[in-house]
Amino acid sequence: MNIYLIRHGRQNSPLCNVNVELAEEGKRQAELLGRRLEGYRIDALYSSDLIRAVETAGILNKYLDQDHLIREDIREISFGLLEGKSNEEIESEFADFRKEQLLLEKDIPYPGGECGGQVFERAMRTVEEILSSDKSNVAVVTHGGVIRALVSGLLGLDMSKKLLLGVSLENTSITHLVYNKDKNRFYLQRFNDYAHLEGEEGLLRAIL
């Protein structure tokens, strides 16, 4: 089974985890990804219930034509007290937390929010649903925190090191996991693959 974890398109706000629509760039990213996925024989489409993920999946589905299954379990990690704040506010108001987080020694929760292990536990409910299906190629539109937590948990990596998985996950990037049923084991085939955005510099996070 192939599971394609897809980060949603660019959202229409720079603030932390606000539930808003896609920016125009995010819609363009999703269109490019949809064209790419046409050849992937996708036979199931999931997304989180947050607006940016639902809209991304909706655009993809113009190319995939599958039932769109929405699951709250794969919504973004709760950033707690950081939500709705700018990067500058977070670095100023939560400096001690950020310092401890960047040591990568513990899987610490965001103040008033979740840690990676908690995200993995809830997101696994959707993964288990997928594994119990008869599908072969499943697209899951979710969020950066969920992708890092799932990859870490499914591969048995130390959750405290999850932030080492990619400096920055690109919007609409593909993280491709292969599940071998006989061995009951996951393999990471690709991580943060955004080849469909090449040549579209305005769509990449690196220049923001």
C-alpha positions in Angstrom: 0.0 0.0 0.0 1.2 3.5 -0.8 0.2 6.4 1.5 0.9 9.8 0.2 1.0 12.4 3.0 0.4 15.8 1.5 0.9 19.1 3.2 -1.9 21.6 2.4 -1.5 24.5 0.1 -0.4 27.9 1.3 -2.9 29.5 3.7 -4.2 33.0 3.5 -2.6 34.2 6.7 1.0 34.2 8.2 -0.3 33.7 11.8 0.1 30.4 13.7 -2.4 27.7 12.9 -5.4 30.0 12.1 -8.3 28.2 10.4 -8.4 30.2 7.1 -8.8 29.6 3.4 -6.0 29.0 0.9 -4.1 31.9 -0.6 -4.2 32.2 -4.4 -0.7 30.7 -4.3 -2.0 27.8 -2.4 -4.7 27.1 -5.0 -2.0 27.2 -7.7 0.1 24.7 -5.7 -2.8 22.4 -5.4 -3.6 22.6 -9.1 0.0 21.6 -10.0 -0.1 18.8 -7.5 -3.4 17.6 -8.8 -2.0 17.3 -12.4 1.0 15.4 -11.0 -1.2 12.9 -9.1 -3.3 12.1 -12.1 -0.9 9.3 -12.9 -0.6 7.9 -9.4 -3.8 5.8 -9.5 -5.1 7.3 -6.3 -8.1 5.3 -5.0 -8.9 7.1 -1.8 -8.6 10.7 -0.6 -8.6 11.9 3.0 -8.1 15.3 4.5 -8.2 17.0 7.9 -11.2 19.1 8.7 -9.3 22.4 8.7 -10.3 24.7 5.9 -6.9 24.8 4.2 -6.7 21.0 4.0 -10.3 20.6 2.9 -9.8 23.2 0.1 -6.6 21.6 -1.0 -8.2 18.2 -1.2 -11.1 19.7 -3.1 -8.8 21.0 -5.8 -6.9 17.7 -6.0 -10.2 15.9 -6.4 -10.9 17.6 -9.7 -8.1 15.4 -11.0 -8.7 12.3 -8.7 -12.5 12.0 -8.7 -12.6 10.1 -5.4 -14.9 10.2 -2.3 -13.4 12.9 0.0 -13.2 11.6 3.5 -12.7 14.3 6.2 -11.1 13.3 9.5 -10.5 15.5 12.6 -7.8 13.1 13.8 -5.3 14.4 11.2 -5.7 18.1 11.9 -2.6 20.1 12.7 -0.9 19.8 16.0 -2.4 22.1 18.6 0.0 25.0 19.2 -2.0 26.0 22.2 -1.2 29.5 23.4 0.9 30.2 20.3 -2.1 30.0 17.9 -3.1 33.2 16.2 0.3 34.8 16.9 3.0 36.0 14.5 6.5 34.5 14.4 7.8 37.6 16.0 5.3 37.4 18.9 6.1 33.7 19.4 9.9 34.3 19.5 9.4 37.1 22.0 6.6 35.7 24.3 7.7 32.1 24.3 11.4 32.4 24.2 12.1 30.0 27.0 9.8 27.3 25.4 11.5 27.8 22.0 14.9 27.4 23.6 14.0 24.2 25.2 12.2 22.9 22.1 15.2 23.5 19.9 17.4 21.4 22.1 15.6 18.4 20.7 16.0 16.5 23.9 12.3 15.9 24.8 9.0 15.7 23.0 7.6 18.7 24.9 4.1 19.9 24.2 3.4 23.5 23.1 2.2 25.6 26.0 -1.5 24.7 26.4 -1.2 22.4 23.3 0.0 19.0 22.1 3.3 17.2 21.8 4.3 14.9 18.9 3.3 11.7 20.6 -0.2 13.0 21.2 -0.6 13.9 17.5 0.8 10.5 16.5 -1.7 8.7 18.8 -4.8 10.4 17.3 -3.6 10.4 13.7 -3.0 6.7 13.9 -6.8 6.2 14.1 -7.0 7.4 10.5 -4.0 5.4 9.5 -5.5 2.3 10.9 -8.7 3.0 9.0 -6.7 3.3 5.8 -4.8 0.0 6.5 -8.1 -1.8 7.1 -9.4 -0.8 3.7 -8.9 -2.5 0.4 -7.2 0.6 -1.1 -3.8 0.6 -2.7 -2.9 4.3 -3.3 -4.2 6.7 -0.7 -3.7 10.5 -0.6 -3.9 12.2 2.8 -4.0 16.0 2.9 -2.8 17.0 6.3 -0.3 19.3 8.0 3.4 19.6 8.7 3.2 18.7 12.4 1.1 15.6 11.6 3.5 14.5 8.8 6.6 14.8 11.1 4.8 13.0 14.0 3.5 10.1 11.7 6.9 9.6 10.0 8.7 9.5 13.4 6.2 7.2 15.0 5.7 4.8 12.1 9.5 4.4 11.6 10.2 4.1 15.4 12.2 7.3 15.5 12.7 9.4 18.7 9.8 11.8 18.7 12.0 14.5 20.3 13.9 14.6 17.0 10.9 15.1 14.7 11.9 18.7 13.9 15.0 17.4 12.2 12.7 16.0 9.5 13.0 18.8 7.0 14.0 22.4 7.7 10.7 23.5 6.3 8.0 21.3 4.7 6.9 22.8 1.4 3.2 23.4 0.8 1.6 20.5 -1.2 4.8 18.5 -0.8 4.5 14.7 -0.9 5.8 12.4 1.8 5.4 8.8 0.5 5.1 5.9 2.9 5.0 2.3 1.7 3.3 -0.2 4.0 4.3 -3.9 3.7 1.4 -5.9 5.1 3.3 -9.2 5.3 6.0 -7.6 7.4 3.7 -5.1 9.1 6.3 -2.5 8.4 6.4 1.1 7.0 9.1 2.3 4.7 9.8 6.0 3.9 10.1 6.2 0.1 10.1 10.0 -0.3 10.0 13.0 2.1 9.0 16.6 1.3 8.9 16.0 -2.5 7.8 19.2 -4.2 9.1 18.5 -7.8 5.8 19.9 -9.1 6.7 23.3 -7.8 10.0 23.5 -9.5 10.3 26.5 -11.7 7.6 28.3 -9.6 9.8 30.2 -7.1 6.9 32.3 -5.9 5.3 29.1 -4.6 8.2 28.0 -2.5 8.5 28.7 1.3 12.2 29.3 1.0 11.7 32.8 -0.4 9.0 33.9 2.1 
